[in-house]
Amino acid sequence: GARFQVGCIGLAVAKDLSGEEWEILPPLVTAVGVNDQTERPHYVFQDGKYYLFTISHKFTYADGITGPDGVYGFVGEHLFGPYRPMNASGLVLGNPPEQPFQTYSHCVMPNGLVTSFIDSVPTEGEDYRIGGTEAPTVRIL
């Protein structure tokens, strides 16, 4: 399970053009008490809304909480929020229970296509075989 459960996504603003000093703004989305990881956050801007996507993994949830490896999404009317979870839970596309490590590193593109990588390939027995290639692309929007 997650060690600290303090995952969050936020923005920072450069204090000048040198980029050496930054002001960290309040978080846009937090997973405090739920998950350690909100990895690879990215936006899709569509129909005047801000769709904020991130990925997470089953092993990064807090004890007693679970969710699949997959892409999670939040939508807001403004860049700075507030954001609400898509599909009530935030889960947009998750690995099936029978293949919990099927894909990872999802990226939602502006046209709604989602790319990811194959994590593991099913094998006979208990051997783990790395997929190491791009997974099939799916459309979500």
N, C-alpha and C positions, 0 to 999 in steps of 0.2 A: 504494500500500500504506500501511499504518499507519506513522505517524512514530515513535511511542514504544512502542507495544504495551503499554500499562499500564492497560487498562480494568478496572474493578472495581465491585462493588456492596457497599455497607455500610450500617451504621446509625450514628446519632449520638443521644446522650441529652442533653437540656437540663440544664444544671447547676442551674438554678432556673427559676421561672415567668416570669421576664422574657424568656427566650429569647435573651439576648444572648451567652451563653457555652455552648459545646457540648463534650461529650467524644466524640471520634470513636472508634468501636469497630473492632476488626479486621475486615477484609473478609469478607463471606459467600461471595462468588464472585469469582474473579479471572480475567483474560484476559491476564496478564503474558506477554509474548513472543508473543502470538497476535493480539490485537485492541486497537485504540484505543478502541472504543466499546461500552458496555453501556448503552444508552439506554432511557429510560422504564421502569425496573424497577417491577414491581407484583406483588402477591401474590394468590393464590386459596387460601383455606383450605377443605380438603375431606377428609372421612373421617379427621380427626385428623392430616393431613399439611399441610405448608407447600409450596405450589407457587410458585416464584419465576420470573417471566417477565421477559424483556428483549428488546429488538430490536437488530439490528445490520445493517450494510451490507457488501456485497461489497468496496467500496473501502477499508474500515477494517481489513482483515486485514493482517497482516505479509507481507512479501515471501515468496513460496514457499508461502503458506497461502491457502486460498480457502474460501468458503462463500457461500451466497445471502443476499440481503436477506431478512429474515424474523424470526420470533419464535423465541426460544430459551428452553428451560425447564429448571429444576432443582428437585429435590424433596428435602425433608428432614423428619425427624421432630420437629424443634424449630426455633423461630424463629431461633436462632443457629447452626443447622446441626449437623453437616456436611450439605452439599448434594451430590447426585450428578446428573449430567446426565440428562435424560429422553432416551429413545431412544438411549442410549449416547453420541451426539455432542452432545446438547443441542438439536439442531434439531427444532422442533415443527411449524413451517409455513414453507415457503420459496417464494420466487418461482421459477417454472420457468426453465430456461436460455434458452429462446427469448423470454422476457419478463422479463429480470432486474430491471426497474424497475416491475413491474406494480403492486405495492402497497407501502405503508410505514406506519409508525406504528401497528402492531398493538396491540390491547388485549384481553387475555383476561378475560372476565367470569366471575363465580362459577358461572354455569350452563354454562360451556364454550363459549359463543359467542365468536367472535373478530371484532372490528371492525377496519377499517383504511381507508386512503384509497387511491384510484387515483392512482398517481404519473404514469404515462404511458399514452397510448392508442396502440395500433399504427396506423401510417400507411404509406401507400405511399412508398417511397424512404427517405431518411435523415432526414426531418423529425422533430422531437421535438415531441409535442403533450402538454401537461400535462392530466391527467385532472381534477384539482380537485374531486372529489366522493367520497362514501363508496363503498367497494368492497363487493361482496357479502359477507354475513356467513356464516361457516362455523362448524361445531361440532367441537371437538377432544376434549372430555372425555366 
